[in-house]
Amino acid sequence: MAKNMARYYQAWELRQQGKKFREIGKIMYISSERARTLVSYINFKIKHQKQRRISNELIELVKKYPNT
């Protein structure tokens, strides 16, 4: 998995744990707006997974959070 996608997944997972975008930004050393963008991208991929291929890593991550 590309390093960049790992950061997307990390931001998404932190959000699923109930963290605010500001907290995610501090943890990942990015702005809260960038954290929101990363999370939104993964949410989009999950929502449209039937229309697009998604990685096995994302499938496994989503399984950890069934309310997504």
C-alpha positions in Angstrom: 0.0 0.0 0.0 1.3 3.4 -0.9 2.4 5.6 2.1 -0.1 8.2 1.0 -3.1 5.8 1.3 -1.9 4.7 4.7 -2.4 8.3 5.9 -5.9 8.4 4.4 -6.8 5.2 6.3 -5.2 6.4 9.5 -7.2 9.7 9.4 -10.4 7.7 8.6 -9.8 5.2 11.5 -9.1 8.0 13.9 -12.4 9.6 12.9 -14.2 6.3 13.4 -12.8 6.3 17.0 -14.6 9.6 17.6 -11.7 12.0 17.2 -12.4 15.5 16.0 -10.7 16.8 12.8 -8.6 19.2 15.0 -7.4 16.2 17.1 -6.7 14.1 14.0 -4.7 17.0 12.6 -2.6 17.3 15.8 -1.9 13.6 15.8 -0.9 13.4 12.2 0.8 16.9 12.0 -1.6 18.2 9.4 -4.3 20.9 9.4 -7.8 20.1 10.5 -9.0 20.9 6.9 -6.6 18.4 5.5 -7.8 15.8 8.0 -11.4 16.4 6.8 -10.3 16.0 3.2 -8.6 12.7 3.9 -11.6 11.3 5.8 -14.0 12.5 3.1 -12.1 10.8 0.4 -12.3 7.4 2.2 -16.0 7.9 3.0 -16.5 8.6 -0.8 -14.6 5.4 -1.7 -16.7 3.4 0.8 -20.0 4.8 -0.4 -19.2 4.0 -4.0 -17.4 0.8 -3.5 -19.7 -1.2 -5.8 -19.0 1.2 -8.7 -15.2 1.3 -8.1 -12.6 -1.2 -6.9 -11.3 -0.6 -3.4 -8.2 -2.1 -1.9 -8.2 -5.1 0.4 -6.7 -2.9 3.1 -9.7 -0.6 3.0 -12.1 -3.5 3.1 -10.5 -4.9 6.2 -10.5 -1.5 7.9 -14.2 -1.0 7.2 -15.0 -4.4 8.7 -13.6 -3.1 12.0 -16.2 -0.4 12.1 -19.6 -1.9 11.1 -21.6 1.3 11.5 -19.9 3.0 8.6 
